[in-house]
Amino acid sequence: MKASTVQQPWATAIFRGKNIENRTQLWTYRGPLAIHAGARWSTRGSRDPLVLKALYPYDDFTSLNQRAYATGAIIGTVELVDCHPEAGCCAPWGESS
């Protein structure tokens, strides 16, 4: 099985409604994909309104507690079904770099 490293809290958000992951290169692989929560924490992600809404849909948090999220570990698996260049689609998660 292949794996992809994603910084927290983006990694956890994948399991709570974030169905697009922005990457700089296209993959030909399709199928099961392990999500590895990287050791580094994304400060930008911890304040991103979409991440906050995915993780806590019923609360109005403005930032996240970093200690509440696993890092440096596989936190689950997903099914990679497609990969395509950014073309202004896939809202709201398809952000331009």
QUIMO-V992210 format. One record per residue. N is the residue number from 1. RES is the residue in one letter. SS is DSSP state (H for helix, E for strand, C for the rest). OMEGA is omega as a letter, one per 40 degrees, with the letter a starting at -180 (* if undefined). NEAR is the number of other C-alpha atoms within 10 Angstrom. Layout:
n=[N	N]
res=[RES	RES]
ss=[SS	SS]
omega=[OMEGA	OMEGA]
near=[NEAR	NEAR]
This chain:
n=[1	2	3	4	5	6	7	8	9	10	11	12	13	14	15	16	17	18	19	20	21	22	23	24	25	26	27	28	29	30	31	32	33	34	35	36	37	38	39	40	41	42	43	44	45	46	47	48	49	50	51	52	53	54	55	56	57	58	59	60	61	62	63	64	65	66	67	68	69	70	71	72	73	74	75	76	77	78	79	80	81	82	83	84	85	86	87	88	89	90	91	92	93	94	95	96	97]
res=[M	K	A	S	T	V	Q	Q	P	W	A	T	A	I	F	R	G	K	N	I	E	N	R	T	Q	L	W	T	Y	R	G	P	L	A	I	H	A	G	A	R	W	S	T	R	G	S	R	D	P	L	V	L	K	A	L	Y	P	Y	D	D	F	T	S	L	N	Q	R	A	Y	A	T	G	A	I	I	G	T	V	E	L	V	D	C	H	P	E	A	G	C	C	A	P	W	G	E	S	S]
ss=[C	E	E	E	E	E	E	E	C	H	H	H	H	H	C	C	C	C	C	C	C	C	C	C	C	C	C	C	C	C	E	E	E	E	E	E	E	E	E	E	E	C	H	H	H	H	H	C	H	H	H	H	H	H	H	C	C	C	C	C	C	C	C	C	C	H	H	H	C	C	C	C	E	E	E	E	E	E	E	E	C	C	C	C	C	C	C	C	C	C	C	C	C	C	C	C	C]
omega=[i	i	i	i	a	i	i	e	i	a	i	i	i	a	a	i	i	a	i	i	a	i	a	i	i	i	i	a	i	i	a	a	i	i	i	i	a	a	a	i	i	i	i	i	a	i	a	a	i	i	i	i	i	a	a	a	a	a	i	i	i	i	a	i	a	a	a	a	i	i	i	a	i	a	i	i	i	i	i	a	a	i	a	i	i	a	i	a	i	i	e	a	a	a	i	a	*]
near=[7	11	14	14	15	21	20	24	29	25	26	22	19	21	16	15	14	18	14	16	13	15	12	8	9	12	11	8	12	12	12	14	17	18	22	22	24	20	14	12	18	16	14	12	19	20	15	16	15	18	25	22	17	17	21	14	12	9	9	10	14	11	15	18	8	14	8	8	14	17	20	14	12	16	15	15	17	14	10	15	10	12	16	11	11	15	9	10	11	11	8	11	15	16	14	9	7]
